[in-house]
Amino acid sequence: MTSQARVGEFLLRNKIISEEQLAAVYTRQKQSQSRFIDELFRADIVPEQVLLEKLGEAMQMPVLRLLHTAIDESISEKVPARYVTHYNFVPVREDNGCLVIAISDPFDVFALDEIKLLLKMPLTFVLSLSTDIADAIKRCYGVGAKTMAQMVEASLHMKVLSAAAPETGVEEADDHSVIKFLDQIIQHAVIDRATDIHIEPYEAALRVRYRIDGLLYDVPVPPSIQHFYSAIMIRVKIMASLDIAEKRLPQDGRIQVKIDAEDYDLRVSILPSAFGESVVIRILSRKQVFYALEQLGVDQRELHILNTMIKRPHGIILVTGPTGSGKTTTLYSCLQKINSAERKIITIEDPIEYKLFGITQVQVQAKIHLTFANGLRSMLRHDPDIMMVGEIRDLETAELAIRTALTGHLVFSTLHTNDAAGSIARLLDMGIEPYLVSSSLSCLIAQRLVRVICPQCRQPYQPHAEIMREFKVSALEWNQQQFRQGRGCETCKFTGFFGRTAIFEIMELNDALREMILNRTPSNVIKQRAIAALGMKTLRQSGWEKIVRGETTPEEVLRVTQEDIE
């Protein structure tokens, strides 16, 4: 009797599923060509944990959840990756000279016998979910462990050269294997909600990291990956239509991929470094998910200011903040709010991150001298009402944007400054005359992204008392708050956070502030005046409101904001 038949007989005998349900599982298993027990768990006839416990009880085999089990590196080193990936098991620990092995299919006696023959040591089996085993293999052996093991095995006859010349190692690895390995890296990044993939060569290692919710996390990869560095680099360049022979200059490209029926744009940037070329891949979903202004996280007062500013016929609205702080999302939300058949809206961007219906979008092309400044000049000939310049990077672009605003156009753009008032100093430092800055600016928006507490594992906690002084709140107000944090669970990958939200500092310019700009008043004094006279909230104060609502933690707000001025 086959393993599959034994499982089916056991399930029917113990009345875990009906004959109709079992037949449906058989049908799906034949169609998908997957293992029967895996298809059984996917069917979700009974909760997977309950099914696992019943199987363990029937087989007199302990059940172990690997997500909560730490596996020592010395244990995984005793078993080659090609064994664990082929037979879908993972070594867990040593117990009195016996190696404890986690398996997902206790009925596959042939596979169990082969594992015993291969490892040639006493074994004890425990039962775990197949998904838990896959996750444990990823943690212990790295993403793409099976593919990497096959590549190493296929290249054993080749001589691995010194790390001083990684580009001449075993780059003749099978192209299909390299493609499969890169596919796995990208797929896992999408599954883990990563926005960026970093591939960084060092003297004796190749490091892979994902940026998730704004922070970088190491991705476990097989150590042998360093020997295939050149093959991986060549594949990335081919996918991004870049020059595979050029290794001295930075290069930028794009890749379009489809993962689980969803289209993604991958922006590839290659930078030469001391030990080879470093790669960053930005992941952008082509699924157009736009936020209304009301969904950005601004309060009613700030929302009223934004709605008023974006409906003005002319002026400049600047959004400031570091790279990755959500500036483009805010700009798109503003444009969507005022997009109508009566208005001509043109943007020039680098790159165009999302396509907006009804808006003419222009991509910067530096190679053919289509810069922000040149594009802005051409845009004016198309009779626009509203324009968006992706970023003000130099004096020429700044002057053109300002003069465009002064000639009756509404202009949106971004700057890299620490706060809203800092935009004024930045423009003056570029060489813009104070009277031009004063007369053209309408609104300055600084923003940051803070991580949101995971809703599945949120719990009360008490922050350290020293943090109270950073927020300049009274002891009474501090003690009245019930603070929350994430404990860490499977949903949030044990980080305690899931997703991000924005905090804002919105400065509406009035006559008093314009007068201060004309007099070249320092930006910190302008900021103080905006707080005192206009009631402007700083980034940290905006973050405090998110803390009070239980959306994030004090530590998270402090991480992304600087100390408020007195």
C-alpha positions as CSV (number, residue, x, y, z in Angstrom):
1,M,0.0,0.0,0.0
2,T,1.3,3.4,-0.9
3,S,2.0,6.2,1.5
4,Q,-0.9,8.1,0.0
5,A,-3.3,5.2,0.5
6,R,-2.2,4.7,4.1
7,V,-2.9,8.3,4.9
8,G,-6.3,8.2,3.3
9,E,-7.2,5.0,5.1
10,F,-6.1,6.4,8.4
11,L,-8.2,9.6,7.9
12,L,-11.3,7.7,7.0
13,R,-10.9,5.2,9.8
14,N,-10.6,8.0,12.4
15,K,-13.4,10.0,10.8
16,I,-11.2,13.0,10.3
17,I,-12.6,13.6,6.8
18,S,-15.4,12.1,4.6
19,E,-15.0,10.0,1.5
20,E,-16.1,13.0,-0.6
21,Q,-13.5,15.2,0.9
22,L,-10.8,12.6,0.5
23,A,-11.7,12.2,-3.2
24,A,-11.5,15.9,-3.7
25,V,-8.0,16.0,-2.2
26,Y,-7.0,13.1,-4.5
27,T,-8.2,15.0,-7.5
28,R,-6.4,18.2,-6.6
29,Q,-3.2,16.3,-5.8
30,K,-3.2,14.7,-9.2
31,Q,-3.8,18.0,-10.9
32,S,-1.1,19.9,-9.0
33,Q,1.4,16.9,-9.0
34,S,2.2,17.8,-5.4
35,R,2.6,15.5,-2.4
36,F,-0.7,14.2,-1.1
37,I,-0.1,15.2,2.5
38,D,0.7,18.8,1.4
39,E,-2.5,19.0,-0.6
40,L,-4.3,17.7,2.4
41,F,-3.1,20.5,4.6
42,R,-3.9,23.0,1.8
43,A,-7.5,21.7,1.6
44,D,-8.1,23.1,5.2
45,I,-10.7,20.5,6.0
46,V,-9.6,20.6,9.6
47,P,-7.2,23.1,11.2
48,E,-3.6,22.1,10.2
49,Q,-2.5,22.0,13.9
50,V,-5.4,19.6,14.8
51,L,-4.6,17.4,11.8
52,L,-0.9,17.3,12.7
53,E,-1.7,16.3,16.3
54,K,-4.0,13.5,15.2
55,L,-1.4,12.2,12.8
56,G,1.2,12.4,15.6
57,E,-1.1,10.6,18.0
58,A,-1.8,7.8,15.5
59,M,1.9,7.4,14.6
60,Q,3.0,7.7,18.3
61,M,5.3,10.6,17.1
62,P,5.9,13.9,19.0
63,V,4.6,17.0,17.3
64,L,7.0,20.0,17.1
65,R,6.3,23.6,15.9
66,L,9.6,24.7,14.4
67,L,8.7,28.4,14.3
68,H,9.3,28.5,18.0
69,T,12.4,26.2,18.0
70,A,15.9,27.5,17.8
71,I,18.2,25.3,15.7
72,D,21.9,25.4,16.5
73,E,24.1,26.1,13.5
74,S,26.4,23.1,14.4
75,I,23.4,20.8,14.0
76,S,22.6,21.9,10.4
77,E,26.2,21.7,9.5
78,K,26.1,17.9,10.0
79,V,23.5,17.4,7.3
80,P,24.1,18.6,3.7
81,A,21.5,21.0,2.2
82,R,20.9,18.7,-0.8
83,Y,19.6,16.0,1.7
84,V,17.2,18.2,3.6
85,T,15.8,19.9,0.5
86,H,15.3,16.7,-1.4
87,Y,13.6,14.8,1.4
88,N,11.9,17.8,3.0
89,F,13.2,17.3,6.5
90,V,15.3,19.4,8.9
91,P,17.7,18.4,11.7
92,V,16.6,19.9,15.0
93,R,18.9,18.9,17.8
94,E,21.0,16.1,19.2
95,D,19.5,14.1,22.1
96,N,21.8,11.5,23.9
97,G,23.8,10.9,20.7
98,C,20.6,10.6,18.6
99,L,19.8,13.2,15.9
100,V,16.3,14.5,16.1
101,I,14.8,15.0,12.6
102,A,11.5,16.9,11.8
103,I,9.5,15.4,9.0
104,S,6.1,16.2,7.5
105,D,5.0,12.9,6.0
106,P,5.3,10.0,8.6
107,F,3.8,7.6,6.1
108,D,6.6,7.9,3.5
109,V,8.6,5.0,4.9
110,F,10.8,4.7,1.8
111,A,12.0,8.3,2.3
112,L,12.5,7.7,6.0
113,D,14.6,4.6,5.3
114,E,16.7,6.5,2.7
115,I,17.3,9.3,5.3
116,K,18.6,6.7,7.8
117,L,20.9,5.2,5.2
118,L,22.3,8.6,4.1
119,L,22.9,10.0,7.6
120,K,24.4,6.8,9.0
121,M,23.6,7.7,12.6
122,P,20.8,7.0,15.2
123,L,17.7,9.1,14.4
124,T,14.6,10.1,16.2
125,F,11.7,11.5,14.2
126,V,9.3,14.3,15.2
127,L,6.3,15.6,13.2
128,S,6.1,19.2,11.9
129,L,4.1,21.1,9.3
130,S,5.6,21.1,5.8
131,T,5.5,25.0,5.8
132,D,7.4,25.0,9.2
133,I,10.0,22.8,7.8
134,A,10.4,24.9,4.6
135,D,10.8,28.0,6.9
136,A,13.4,26.2,9.1
137,I,15.4,25.2,6.0
138,K,15.3,28.8,4.8
139,R,16.6,30.0,8.3
140,C,19.3,27.3,8.6
141,Y,20.5,26.8,5.1
142,G,19.4,30.0,3.4
143,V,17.0,31.1,0.6
144,G,17.5,28.9,-2.4
145,A,19.4,26.2,-0.5
146,K,18.3,23.4,-2.9
147,T,19.2,25.3,-6.0
148,M,22.5,26.4,-4.5
149,A,23.3,22.8,-3.5
150,Q,22.6,21.6,-7.1
151,M,24.9,24.4,-8.5
152,V,27.7,23.4,-6.1
153,E,27.3,19.7,-6.9
154,A,27.3,20.4,-10.7
155,S,30.5,22.5,-10.4
156,L,32.6,20.2,-8.2
157,H,34.9,19.5,-11.1
158,M,35.7,23.2,-11.4
159,K,38.4,25.0,-9.5
160,V,37.2,27.7,-7.2
161,L,39.6,30.6,-7.4
162,S,40.6,33.0,-4.7
163,A,38.3,35.7,-3.4
164,A,40.6,38.3,-4.8
165,A,39.1,37.6,-8.2
166,P,35.5,36.5,-7.5
167,E,34.5,37.3,-11.1
168,T,36.5,34.3,-12.3
169,G,35.2,31.8,-9.9
170,V,32.7,29.1,-10.9
171,E,30.6,31.6,-13.0
172,E,30.1,28.8,-15.5
173,A,27.3,27.5,-13.3
174,D,24.3,26.3,-15.1
175,D,22.3,29.3,-16.3
176,H,19.0,27.7,-15.4
177,S,20.1,27.2,-11.8
178,V,21.2,30.8,-11.5
179,I,17.9,32.0,-12.9
180,K,16.0,29.8,-10.4
181,F,18.1,31.0,-7.5
182,L,17.5,34.7,-8.4
183,D,13.8,33.9,-8.9
184,Q,13.7,32.5,-5.3
185,I,15.4,35.5,-3.9
186,I,12.9,37.9,-5.5
187,Q,9.8,35.7,-4.7
188,H,10.8,35.5,-1.0
189,A,11.3,39.3,-1.0
190,V,7.7,39.8,-2.2
191,I,6.3,37.3,0.3
192,D,8.2,39.0,3.1
193,R,6.8,42.5,2.0
194,A,10.3,43.7,1.2
195,T,10.7,47.0,-0.7
196,D,14.4,46.5,-1.6
197,I,16.8,43.6,-2.1
198,H,20.5,44.4,-1.4
199,I,23.2,42.1,-2.8
200,E,26.6,43.1,-1.4
201,P,30.0,41.5,-2.1
202,Y,32.7,41.4,0.6
203,E,36.1,39.8,0.7
204,A,35.0,36.4,1.8
205,A,31.2,36.5,1.6
206,L,28.2,37.6,-0.4
207,R,25.6,39.3,1.7
208,V,21.9,39.5,0.9
209,R,19.5,41.8,2.8
210,Y,15.8,42.7,2.5
211,R,14.4,46.1,3.5
212,I,11.1,45.5,5.3
213,D,9.1,48.3,6.8
214,G,12.1,50.6,6.4
215,L,14.7,48.5,8.2
216,L,17.3,46.1,6.7
217,Y,17.2,42.4,7.7
218,D,19.9,39.8,6.8
219,V,18.6,37.0,4.5
220,P,20.0,33.6,5.3
221,V,21.7,32.3,2.2
222,P,24.0,29.3,1.6
223,P,27.7,30.3,2.2
224,S,28.5,28.8,-1.2
225,I,26.7,31.7,-2.9
226,Q,29.9,33.7,-3.0
227,H,31.4,31.3,-5.5
228,F,28.5,32.1,-7.9
229,Y,28.7,35.9,-7.5
230,S,29.8,36.6,-11.1
231,A,27.1,34.3,-12.6
232,I,24.5,36.1,-10.4
233,M,25.7,39.5,-11.5
234,I,25.6,38.6,-15.2
235,R,22.1,37.3,-14.8
236,V,20.9,40.5,-13.1
237,K,22.5,42.6,-15.8
238,I,20.9,40.5,-18.6
239,M,17.5,40.8,-16.9
240,A,17.9,44.5,-16.6
241,S,19.3,45.0,-20.2
242,L,22.6,46.4,-18.8
243,D,26.1,46.0,-20.2
244,I,27.5,42.8,-18.8
245,A,31.1,43.8,-19.7
246,E,31.0,47.1,-17.8
247,K,32.2,46.6,-14.2
248,R,33.7,50.0,-13.5
249,L,30.8,52.4,-13.8
250,P,27.4,52.5,-12.0
251,Q,24.5,51.3,-14.1
252,D,20.7,51.5,-13.7
253,G,18.0,49.4,-15.3
254,R,14.5,47.9,-14.9
255,I,13.0,44.4,-14.9
256,Q,9.4,43.4,-15.2
257,V,8.3,40.2,-13.5
258,K,5.0,38.5,-12.7
259,I,4.7,36.8,-9.3
260,D,1.5,35.0,-8.3
261,A,-0.4,36.7,-11.2
262,E,0.7,40.2,-10.1
263,D,3.0,42.4,-12.1
264,Y,6.0,44.0,-10.5
265,D,8.6,46.6,-11.7
266,L,12.1,46.0,-10.4
267,R,14.4,49.0,-10.4
268,V,18.0,47.8,-10.5
269,S,21.0,49.9,-9.5
270,I,24.5,48.6,-9.7
271,L,27.4,50.3,-7.9
272,P,31.1,49.3,-8.2
273,S,32.6,48.7,-4.7
274,A,35.9,47.4,-3.3
275,F,35.1,43.7,-3.7
276,G,32.8,43.8,-6.8
277,E,29.6,45.3,-7.8
278,S,26.9,46.0,-5.3
279,V,23.2,45.6,-6.4
280,V,20.0,47.2,-5.0
281,I,16.7,46.0,-6.5
282,R,13.7,48.2,-5.6
283,I,10.4,46.3,-5.8
284,L,7.4,48.2,-7.1
285,S,4.0,46.6,-7.5
286,R,2.2,47.7,-10.7
287,K,-1.1,47.2,-9.0
288,Q,-2.2,50.8,-8.6
289,V,-3.0,51.2,-4.9
290,F,-3.6,54.9,-4.2
291,Y,-4.4,56.5,-0.9
292,A,-6.9,59.3,-0.6
293,L,-5.7,62.3,1.4
294,E,-8.0,61.2,4.2
295,Q,-6.1,57.8,4.3
296,L,-2.6,59.3,4.7
297,G,-2.8,59.7,8.4
298,V,-3.2,63.5,8.7
299,D,-5.6,65.0,11.3
300,Q,-8.6,67.2,10.5
301,R,-6.6,70.5,10.8
302,E,-3.8,69.3,8.5
303,L,-6.3,67.8,6.1
304,H,-8.1,71.2,5.8
305,I,-4.8,72.9,5.0
306,L,-3.9,70.4,2.4
307,N,-7.3,70.6,0.7
308,T,-7.0,74.4,0.6
309,M,-3.5,74.4,-0.7
310,I,-4.0,71.9,-3.6
311,K,-7.0,73.8,-4.9
312,R,-5.0,77.1,-5.3
313,P,-4.4,78.2,-8.9
314,H,-0.7,78.8,-8.4
315,G,2.3,78.4,-6.0
316,I,4.7,75.6,-5.0
317,I,3.9,72.8,-2.6
318,L,7.1,71.0,-1.4
319,V,7.2,67.6,0.2
320,T,10.4,67.0,2.1
321,G,12.0,64.0,3.8
322,P,14.7,61.3,3.2
323,T,14.6,58.7,0.5
324,G,11.9,56.2,1.2
325,S,9.8,58.4,3.4
326,G,6.6,58.2,1.3
327,K,7.0,61.6,-0.5
328,T,5.9,60.2,-3.9
329,T,2.8,58.6,-2.4
330,T,1.7,61.9,-0.8
331,L,2.2,63.7,-4.1
332,Y,0.2,61.1,-6.0
333,S,-2.6,61.4,-3.5
334,C,-2.7,65.2,-4.0
335,L,-2.7,64.9,-7.7
336,Q,-5.5,62.2,-7.7
337,K,-7.6,64.6,-5.5
338,I,-7.4,67.4,-8.0
339,N,-7.3,65.3,-11.2
340,S,-10.3,66.2,-13.4
341,A,-11.2,66.7,-17.0
342,E,-11.0,70.5,-16.6
343,R,-7.3,70.4,-15.6
344,K,-4.2,69.5,-17.6
345,I,-1.7,67.8,-15.2
346,I,1.8,66.9,-16.4
347,T,4.6,65.3,-14.3
348,I,8.3,64.6,-14.9
349,E,9.6,61.8,-12.7
350,D,12.7,59.7,-12.2
351,P,11.4,57.0,-12.3
352,I,7.6,56.9,-12.9
353,E,6.6,54.7,-10.0
354,Y,2.9,54.3,-10.8
355,K,0.8,55.1,-13.8
356,L,-2.0,57.7,-13.2
357,F,-4.9,57.8,-15.6
358,G,-5.7,61.3,-16.9
359,I,-2.2,62.6,-16.1
360,T,0.6,63.0,-18.6
361,Q,3.8,61.5,-17.1
362,V,7.3,62.0,-18.5
363,Q,10.3,59.8,-17.6
364,V,13.7,61.5,-17.0
365,Q,16.2,60.2,-19.6
366,A,19.7,61.5,-18.6
367,K,21.4,59.7,-21.5
368,I,19.5,61.9,-24.0
369,H,19.6,65.0,-21.8
370,L,16.0,64.8,-20.8
371,T,16.5,66.2,-17.3
372,F,14.1,67.7,-14.8
373,A,15.0,71.2,-16.0
374,N,14.7,70.4,-19.7
375,G,11.5,68.5,-19.2
376,L,10.0,71.4,-17.2
377,R,10.7,73.8,-20.1
378,S,9.0,71.5,-22.6
379,M,6.0,70.9,-20.2
380,L,5.3,74.6,-20.2
381,R,4.5,74.5,-24.0
382,H,1.8,71.9,-23.4
383,D,-0.5,74.4,-21.6
384,P,-0.6,72.7,-18.2
385,D,-2.5,73.9,-15.2
386,I,-0.7,71.7,-12.7
387,M,2.8,70.3,-12.8
388,M,4.8,67.9,-10.7
389,V,8.6,67.8,-10.7
390,G,9.9,64.6,-9.2
391,E,12.7,66.3,-7.3
392,I,14.4,69.7,-7.2
393,R,18.1,68.7,-7.4
394,D,19.9,71.9,-8.6
395,L,19.6,75.6,-9.0
396,E,18.4,75.4,-12.6
397,T,15.4,73.2,-11.7
398,A,14.6,75.3,-8.7
399,E,14.6,78.5,-10.6
400,L,12.4,77.1,-13.3
401,A,9.9,75.6,-10.8
402,I,9.7,78.9,-9.0
403,R,9.2,81.0,-12.1
404,T,6.6,78.5,-13.3
405,A,4.7,79.0,-10.1
406,L,4.9,82.7,-10.4
407,T,3.4,82.6,-13.9
408,G,0.2,81.1,-12.7
409,H,0.8,77.4,-12.3
410,L,0.5,75.0,-9.3
411,V,3.7,73.1,-8.9
412,F,4.4,70.1,-6.7
413,S,7.9,68.8,-6.0
414,T,10.2,67.2,-3.4
415,L,13.4,68.1,-1.5
416,H,15.7,66.3,0.8
417,T,15.6,68.2,4.1
418,N,15.1,67.3,7.7
419,D,12.0,69.4,8.4
420,A,9.6,71.7,6.6
421,A,11.4,74.9,7.5
422,G,14.6,73.4,6.3
423,S,13.3,73.6,2.7
424,I,13.5,77.4,2.8
425,A,17.2,77.3,3.8
426,R,17.9,74.7,1.2
427,L,16.4,76.9,-1.6
428,L,18.3,79.9,-0.4
429,D,21.6,77.9,-0.2
430,M,21.0,76.8,-3.9
431,G,21.2,80.5,-4.8
432,I,17.5,81.4,-5.2
433,E,16.7,85.0,-4.2
434,P,14.7,85.4,-1.0
435,Y,11.9,87.4,-2.8
436,L,11.4,84.5,-5.2
437,V,11.2,81.9,-2.4
438,S,8.9,84.1,-0.4
439,S,6.4,84.9,-3.2
440,S,6.3,81.4,-4.7
441,L,6.0,78.9,-1.8
442,S,2.5,78.0,-0.6
443,C,3.0,75.0,1.7
444,L,5.9,72.9,3.0
445,I,5.3,69.3,4.1
446,A,7.9,67.2,6.0
447,Q,7.1,63.5,6.6
448,R,8.4,60.3,7.9
449,L,7.2,56.7,7.9
450,V,6.9,54.9,11.2
451,R,6.2,51.2,11.6
452,V,2.7,50.1,12.8
453,I,2.3,47.7,15.7
454,C,1.3,44.3,14.6
455,P,-2.5,43.9,15.2
456,Q,-2.1,40.1,15.9
457,C,0.4,40.4,18.8
458,R,-0.1,43.9,20.3
459,Q,0.1,44.0,24.0
460,P,0.4,46.7,26.8
461,Y,3.9,47.7,28.0
462,Q,5.6,50.6,29.8
463,P,8.4,52.5,28.0
464,H,11.5,53.6,29.9
465,A,10.9,56.8,31.9
466,E,13.7,58.6,30.1
467,I,11.7,58.6,26.9
468,M,9.1,60.9,28.4
469,R,11.5,63.8,28.4
470,E,12.1,63.3,24.6
471,F,8.4,64.0,23.9
472,K,8.2,67.0,26.3
473,V,4.9,65.8,27.9
474,S,4.0,66.0,31.6
475,A,4.4,63.1,33.9
476,L,0.6,63.2,34.4
477,E,-0.1,62.9,30.7
478,W,2.5,60.2,30.3
479,N,1.1,58.1,33.1
480,Q,-2.4,58.4,31.7
481,Q,-1.4,56.7,28.5
482,Q,-1.6,53.0,27.9
483,F,1.3,52.2,25.6
484,R,1.3,49.2,23.2
485,Q,4.0,47.2,21.5
486,G,4.1,44.0,19.4
487,R,5.2,40.9,21.1
488,G,6.3,39.3,17.9
489,C,4.4,36.5,16.0
490,E,4.3,34.6,12.7
491,T,2.3,37.3,11.0
492,C,4.9,40.0,11.6
493,K,7.9,37.7,11.3
494,F,8.5,38.2,15.0
495,T,9.4,41.9,14.6
496,G,6.4,43.3,16.4
497,F,5.5,45.5,13.5
498,F,3.4,45.1,10.4
499,G,3.2,47.9,7.8
500,R,3.9,51.6,8.1
501,T,2.0,54.9,8.5
502,A,3.1,58.5,8.0
503,I,3.7,61.4,10.4
504,F,3.6,64.9,9.1
505,E,4.8,68.4,9.7
506,I,2.8,70.8,7.6
507,M,3.7,74.5,7.4
508,E,1.3,76.9,5.7
509,L,3.1,80.1,4.7
510,N,1.5,83.4,5.8
511,D,2.6,87.0,5.5
512,A,4.6,87.0,8.7
513,L,6.6,83.9,7.6
514,R,7.1,85.4,4.1
515,E,8.6,88.5,5.7
516,M,11.0,86.4,7.7
517,I,12.1,84.6,4.5
518,L,12.8,88.0,2.9
519,N,15.0,88.9,5.9
520,R,16.8,85.5,5.6
521,T,15.7,84.6,9.1
522,P,17.2,81.2,10.2
523,S,15.0,78.2,9.5
524,N,14.8,77.2,13.2
525,V,13.4,80.7,14.1
526,I,10.9,80.4,11.3
527,K,9.9,77.0,12.6
528,Q,9.4,78.4,16.1
529,R,7.2,81.1,14.7
530,A,5.0,78.6,12.7
531,I,4.6,76.5,15.9
532,A,3.7,79.5,18.1
533,A,1.5,81.5,15.6
534,L,0.0,78.9,13.4
535,G,-0.2,75.9,15.7
536,M,2.0,73.8,13.4
537,K,2.7,70.3,14.8
538,T,6.3,69.0,14.6
539,L,7.0,65.5,13.3
540,R,7.6,64.3,16.9
541,Q,4.3,65.8,18.0
542,S,2.5,64.1,15.1
543,G,4.2,60.9,16.1
544,W,3.0,61.3,19.7
545,E,-0.6,61.4,18.5
546,K,0.0,58.1,16.7
547,I,1.4,56.7,20.0
548,V,-1.7,57.8,21.9
549,R,-3.9,56.1,19.4
550,G,-2.0,52.9,19.9
551,E,-0.7,52.8,16.3
552,T,3.1,52.8,17.0
553,T,5.6,53.0,19.9
554,P,7.6,55.9,21.4
555,E,10.8,54.2,20.4
556,E,9.7,54.0,16.8
557,V,8.9,57.7,16.6
558,L,12.2,58.6,18.2
559,R,14.0,56.5,15.6
560,V,12.8,58.5,12.7
561,T,12.6,62.0,14.1
562,Q,15.1,64.5,15.5
563,E,14.8,66.4,18.7
564,D,12.3,69.3,18.6
565,I,13.5,72.8,19.0
566,E,12.7,74.6,22.3
